[in-house]
Amino acid sequence: MTRSFLLTLTFLLLAIPVAAQQEVNADREAVRQAVLDYVEGIYNVEPHRIERSVSPNLAKLGFYRPAAESSYRPARAMAYQQLVEIAKTYNKEGKLRKDAPKTIEIYDVLDQTATVKLTAEWGTDYMHLAKIDGKWMIVNVLWQSPPPTKVNSTPSN
């Protein structure tokens, strides 16, 4: 074998993992962008961002806890069109604080599915995304209002 052939073969073998890692990074970024479109679409009254990041087959279910109460109420299931309508009105008056949370934690990204946690103004959303026709889309959301603030039960002297 010639030295040139060995160098070419070595280069190709090293390039395969790099290309695979670049694809993984691109998928992670696309997943993050889909979740960002979801939260910012609601925060910024931009329903078109919901339309581009959420599957029309969305299944969204959650648990709501009024601020003055300690127990949760199951919220009605929400479909895609209801979410689009919420995005049109959620912050229409601009009352949402400028530093409203939008923390995205990506737990897992495979070649077709991903799992993400979003912490937002309304609470926590656990999401499943799917790569549909080459585009990452949110298909499931399970959410809850923030838990009640825990009071320190240690007696003070």
N, C-alpha and C positions, 0 to 999 in steps of 0.2 A: 504494500500500500504506500502510496506517495504521501509525503508530508502535507501537501495541499489538501488531499482527500481527508486526512485525519483532522486537520484544522477545520475544514468545512463541517465534518461530522460532529466535532466537538461544539462548534458554534450552534449548529442546529439543535443539538441535545440541550444546550444551555438556554436557547431561545424559547423552547416549548414551555418551561415553567414560567418564564417572564411573561409570555403572551397570556397564559392561563391566569396569572395573578392580575394582569391588567384588566382582563375580562371580569374577574371577581370584583376588583375595585370599581369598575364602571357600573356593575350591577348594584353594588352597595350605594354608590352615589345616586343612581336612578331611583332606588328604593327610598333613600333619604329625601330626594326631591319630591317624590309622590306624596310622602307624609307632610312635607313642608307646604306643598300646594294645598293639601287638605286643611291644615291648621290656619295658614295665612289666607286661604280662600274664605274661611269663616271670619277670622279676625278683621280682615281688610275689606269685607263685603265684595268679594270677587268670585261669584259663583262659577265663572268659567274655569277657575282653577280646580274646583270640585269636579266639574265635568271632564277634565283631562286626567284626573288622578284617581277617580273612584269608578269602579265597575258599575254598570247599570243593574247588575245582579247583586248589589250590596245587601248584606244582612247586618244590621246594627241593632244591638240590644244592650240595655244598661240598667244601672241602679242609681236612682236619684235620692239624695238626702238633703232636705231643706236645712238651711244653716242653723236654725234654732232647735233642731231635733237630733236625736241620736240614732234613730233607726232609718233604714233605707226603704224606699218604695220602688218596686220594679217599674221601670219606664216602659212605655209601649215600644214595640219593635219599630225601627225606622227603615224606610226604603230609600233608595237612591234619590227619587224626586223630592222627597221630604227634606233630605239633606241639602239639596240644591236650593230649596226655598228658604231653609234656615240661613244658608250662606248669604242670601239676599237681604236678610233683616237682622241678623244676630248683633252686629255692631253698627247698624245704620245711623244711630245717634252719636256715634263716636265716644261712647262712655267707657269703653274698655281701656284699662290703663296701658300706657305705652310699653311697659316692661312685662306685659302679660307673659306667663311662661309658655315655652314651646320647646321643651326638651325632648329630643328624639334619641332613643336608645335602640340600636339595631341588634337584635339577639341572634338572628341567623338568616343567612341568605344562601339558598341553594340555586340550582340553575333555573327552576320554575317557581319556587315558593320562597317567602320570607316572613319573618315574624319580628314585630316592632312594638315598642312601648312609647307612647306619646304622653307627656305630662303637659296639660294645657289649663287654661283658665277654668274650665268646667270640671276638671278632674283628670283621671287617667284613662287612656284608651289603649287597649291591647289590640293590635291589628295583625291580620294576615293579608299578605299581598300575593298576587300571582302575576307571572309574566304572560300576558295575553297578546298574541300577535306581535311579540317582541317588545311590548311596553309594560312596565310595572304598574299594576292597578290594585287599589285597596278593594278587597272583596268581603272581608269580615271585620267588624269592630265590636268588641265587648268593653264597656266602659262603666265607670262609677264615679260619683261625686267624691271630693276629697274626704278622707276619714275624719271623724270628729277629732278635735285637738285633745290630746291626752293631758290630763291634769296630773302634776306630780303628786303622788300619794304618800310620799315620804314626809312624816311630820317634821316640822322645824322647831328648834328650841329657842 
